[in-house]
Every structure is written in C-alpha cells, then in structure tokens.
Amino acid sequence: MAGSGRAHLRPEDETVLRVEHLTVEFPVGRGRTVYAVSGISFDIARGETLGLVGESGCGKSTTGRAILQLPRPTDGSVRLDGVDLMQLDGEAMREKRTDLQMIFQDPISSLNPRRMVGEIVAEPLNVWGPHDEDAQWETVAKMLDAVGIDPGVARYKRPHEFSGGQCQRISIARALVVEPELIICDEPVSALDVSVQAQILNLLEDLKEEYGLTLVFIAHDLAVVKNISDRVAVMYLGKMCEVSETDELYANPAHPYTNLLLGSIPVPDPLVSLDDTVELEGELPSPLAPPSGCRFRTRCPLADEICAQVEPQMQKVAEDHYVACHHPMVEVEVEVGSEH
C-alpha cells in the first residue's frame, strides 16, 4: 500500500531520526493480517520534541517500538544519525540501542518488583559499564537526584514502596543512565494524576534542556502534547494525517480528523458552552480491513468519491505544516517540483 508521501520531510543532515515508509504488519492466522502501521514517514531534529498523537489503536505505540526494532518493522527504513537500524543485526543493533531508550506507559509494571531501585537503575551499567560498583552508584545517584528521587532513600527500596509518579521518575532515571540521544516516551503521564502529570512534564522539559535530549512523545491527550512538543504528527488507523509546528496545528488544523481531536479537548470553564455542531459518526474501522483510499473517509463529513478511490498524499498548507487530505480545511500552497 502506498505511503502518505514524504513532502513533509526535511533534509537528512538537519535531523537526528528519519523514518521513511515505516510499515508494521502482524499475521494473526487464517490468512489475516493486522495493518498496524502502513507506510508512514516523519523526522526529528536534534533537541526537538515530536508529539505523536491519535486515538487508541491508531498505531502510535507500535511506531515507537518499531523505531527501537521491537518488533522489527515489516518494511521501510529507520535512520538514526544516518545509520539505518533496519540493516543492523545482532551485536551491532544491541550496541546502537544504547542511543535509544523508552519510557513506558505504566511506570509500576515496567519496573521489576523483586529488585531494589538502585539495582534497577544500575542494570544498564552492568552491561555497558562502568562495572566498578562505586562508579556505578555515583552515576545512579546522580540520575536519581536529577529526577527528584533521594538516592539514599531509594537505593534499597522496591518499586511498590513508591507512588506512580515516583516510579515514573525512576523509569526516567533508568532511561537516562546510558546517556541516550533519543528517548521515546510512550504515554508517560496517562496513568498519573493531573497534578503529577504536570510535574513529570516539567521534569522532562528540564532534563531535555540539561542533557540535550531528543524526544518522541506519544499521547492521545492533545492538551498534554501542546505543552511539551515542538512539532506534532497526527495518526489515524496506521496512517499519518497531518504534521505541523505545534502552535500552527492547534490554531489552524487542516485535516478534519485533527479538527475533531482538537474539538474534543475539554475546556476547564463551566461558563463555556459545549460545541454540539461537530459530530463524529461511524465506528473505528478494523486494522484487519482498513478502508480504501483515505482511511478516515468512513467517518469524515467531507468525504466524497475521490476519498474512496485515491489515497491522499502529504501536501503543504503553510510553512512547516503538511496534511494528507483531498479536502483540507485550509488552502493548500502550490509547490513546483515538490515530492509526494
């Protein structure tokens, strides 16, 4: 199946991560296949935070894991600092994974309940060094302190003795301990209270500045994504719908799906009346049998015959703002010789 184009990609020498035509499919027996991610492309500049958003089941988390080659994608390329991870095997891929780390959605289940926190954070160092116990603890203590956890108190405690927010801080410390270039944050605040969410988001921003991190921030909450992301990529049923600088996307959504997502953000003001003029009809199609053409057409109020026949490609609507839609909600800029 064709991808959604590459018009939105920047020159490779300006990016640290470049994903092209990423495809992830899962055979489920009886000749059936789950089309989890279908030919998406995106890139991230060094020091940038890319927000990857969409409703549950759109392929966000699968995309994040596919970047890590867990599981290895069905097709496409994932280039980190110019090295295609799809071409690495065995020890070469194992070594490259130190440049990539992941923060998981459920902080408590991602930590080994049988091990003490000092051991959990030090585990990557047991593999990659330093192997001296005192040197390891110095690094572990520094990282725990950086994320707001008292090293002396945490060292001999186990994860169940900490709150969810504290466990997420410990997970972040574990990800930072090998000094990665890129961290994939898979809905890192969705399981936390709102007040704790703000603390973790502020922590990630501070650590990004201090350690020069590049982040992929996966979430379904667009209000959260707006606060932390430099650019936002919107996914629907394994496809990329829209890519834009954050403020531009929230001010001028070009894809009907993005507009509906933004309209679903609750406003914390009891005096604001609800907008009941926009309705989303139909059920989310199955990734076992995605619709032809535009995958959003079965729920889109603007869909017509061309949407069923031709898959839309990325096209520019403003500076650093691209959309894959036959009927974008803003005027399209015409680019001579642009790649689609």
N, C-alpha and C positions, 0 to 999 in steps of 0.2 A: 504494500500500500504506500502511496506517495506520502512524503512528509508534508509539513506545513511551511516549507520554504526556509531560506536562510538569509533573506533580505535584512533581517534584524541583527545579524552577527557583525561584530566589529573585527578589524584586522587582528590576526592571531598574536602579533607582537605586543598588543595592548591588553591581552588577557592572560590570566593565570590558568583558567579552566575553560576549555572549549568542547562542547558536546554537540555532535552532529548526527542527525538521523538516528537517534537512540531508539532502539526497539527492544522491548522485553515481552516475550510470549511464554505462556505456561501450558503445556499439554495436560489435559485433565481426563484423558481416556475417551474411548468410543469415537475417536477421530475429532474430538472437540478441542478448541484452543481458547484460552483466555488472552485477549489482546490488551495487556495491562498498560503498555506504553507503545505508541505507534509513530516512530519517525520524528521525534521532537528534536529541536536544536536550540541551544542557548549558550551564552558565555558569561564569564565573570571576570572583572578586572581585579587586579591585586588590591587588597584593602577594602573591597566593596562587599556589601551585603545584598544578596539576591533573595527576595521573598518569593517562594513558590507556593501559590495558593490555588484553592479549588475545593469543591465539596468532597465528602468522604467517598472513596472509591475511584477518584479521578486519576490515580497513579503517582501522586506526589511522593509518598514514602518509597514506592518501588523505584522511582527515579533516583532518589537519594542513595538507596542501597546499590543500584546499578552503577552509580559513579564509583563506588567502592569495589565494584566487581563482586558483589554479594547480593544476588546471584550475578554471574557474568551475563551481560546483555546478549540477546539473540543476534543483534546486528547494530551497526553504527560505529562511532568512534568516540572515545573519551580521552582528551589530551590534557595532561597536567604538565605545565611548563614545557610544552612541545613534545612530551613523551606520550604515545598512545598506550593507555593502560590495557586496551583490548589485545595488544600484541605481546604483553608480558605474561610469563608463566612461572610457576614455582617460586624459587627464591627471589627472582627479580621483582615479582609482584608483591611478595611478602615484605621486602625492603621498602618498596615505594609506598606501602600503606602507612608507614610512619609519617608521611606527609599529609595523610588524610585521616581524620578522626570523626567519630559520630557521637552525638548526644541523643539518647533515646527518649521516646515519649514518656514512658513510665519509669521514673527515676529509681523507684524501690526495686522493681523486678529486674532492672539492669545491673544491680549490684549483688554479688554473691553473699547470701545471708550467713554463710558459715565462716566467712573470713572477716578479719578486722579491717577497719578503714585504712589504716596505714599500709596493710598488705595489698588492699585493692588498688590504691593509687600507685603503689610501687610496682605492681605486676608488669607494666610495660618495660620498666627499667630492668627487671630480672632478665628480660630477653635482649634488650638493646643496650643496657649499661647506662650509667656506671654500675659495676657489680659489687663494689665496696658498700657495705651496709650503711656506714656513716654518711658516705657521699649520697647514697640513695635517699636516706632520710632527710638530708639537707634539702634536696630537690623537692621531695614530697611535702615537707613542712612549708617550703616557700609557696608551692602551688595551693595548698590548703589555706594558707594565710591570705593568698591573693583572692580567693573566692569567699572569704569571710568565715572560714571554719577554723576554730582554735586547734592547731596541730597537736598540742599536748593532751587536750581532752579527747580528740577524735582517734588518736593513734590506736588505742586498744579497745575501742568500742566497735560494735557491729551495726550494720545499716538499720536494723529495726529499732535502734535506740535514738534515731533521728527522725525529724519530720520530713514530709515530702519535699519541701523547699530546700532543706539542708541536704537531703540525698541528691537533689539535682545539682547543688553546688559541688558535692563530692564527685558526681559524674563529670562535671565540667573540669574539675581539677585533674581527674584521670585522663581526660582527653588532651589537656594542655601539657602533661608531663613529658611527652616526647617532642614538644615544640613543633606541632604540625603547621603546614602552610594553609590548609583549608579544613574547616570544621563544618560538618553537616548537622544541623540542628533539626531533628525530626519531631516537630510539635513539642518543644521542650517545656512549654508552660501550660499546655492544655489540661493537665491533670492537677494543676495547682490553684489555690485560691487567688482571687483577683489582686489582693494586696501583695501576695508573694510573687505573682506574675510580674508585677512592676519591678520588684527587687531583682528578679532574675534577668529581666530585660536590661535594666540599668547595669547590672553586673557584666552582661555580655558586651554592652557598648564600651564599658570601661576597659575590659580585657582586650577587646578588639583594638582599641587605641594604644594600649600599653604594649601588646605583643605583635602588633601589625598583622592581625588575623584577617582572613577572607572567609566569609560565612555564606552558607546556603541555609536560609531559614524557612522551613516547611511549616505551613499552618493553614487552617481553614478559617481562622478569625482575621478578617481584613483589618479590623481596628488595631489589633496587635501588630500585624505586619507593617502598617503605616508608620508605626513609631520606631521601627528598627531598620527598615530596608532602604537602600539607595535606589534599587530598581525592583520591579515586581513582574513576575511571569504568571499568567493565569492559565490553568489547565482544566480541561473538561474531557472526561472519558478517554484518557490516554493521549490527548492532543493538546497542543499549545494554541491558545486563543488570542492572547494579547501579551505584549511585552512593552514596558514603558518605565521611564523615570517615575518615581513614586508620586510626587505631587501632581504631575501631569495626568497620571492614570486616575487618581481619585477626583481630580477636577473635571476631566473630560474623558470618561470611559467610552471607548469606541466599539466594543463588542457587546451585543445585547446580554450575553451571559455575565460579563463583568458588571454591567449596569444593574442587573438583578442581584448580584452578590453585594454590591455596594448599598443597594436599597434595603438589604436585609440586616444591615448594621443597626442595632438598637440605639436610639438617642436617649441619653440619661436625663430627660426633662419631661416631667408629667404634663406640661402645658403644650408640648409639641404634638400635633395631631398626626395619626398614622396615615401614610400614603397607601390607600387601597385601590389606586388606579392601575398599578402594575401587578400582574398575576403571572405565575409560572405554572403552566399546565403540563399534564402528562407525567409519566413515571420515568425515572432514570433508566435508559436502555442498558441491556446487559453487555458487559465486555466480551461475552461469548459470541455475540452477533451485533456488533456496532452498526449504526445506520450508514447507508451510503452517503457520499458527498460530505456535507457538513454534519458532524456528529451531533451538533446541538439543534439541528433543524426540527426534530420531533417535538421540541419544547419551545421553539423560538417563535415569537409573534410576528417576525418579519420574514419567515421562511417562504420561499416560492419554489418553482420547478427547478431552477438552476442549482439551488441548495441541495437538492436530492441527487443531482447528476454530476456535479463538479465539486471536488474538494477545494475549499478556499486556500489561497497561499498568503503568506505574510506580505503586507504592503504598508508603506509608510503613510502615516496620517499627520505626523508632526515630528519635530526634532526629537530623536531617541524615543519615538512612540510608533509601534507597529501592531497591526491587527490582522488576523486571518478570518475575514468575513466578506461575503458578497455584498452585504448591505450595511456597512459600518455606520455608526451613529454620528460620525463626524466626517468632514470632507477629506478625501484622500489626496495626498500630494503625488503628482506625477513625476516619476524619476526616469530619466532617459538611461537605458542600459543597466538598470538595476537588476540584481539577481533574485529570482524567485524559485 
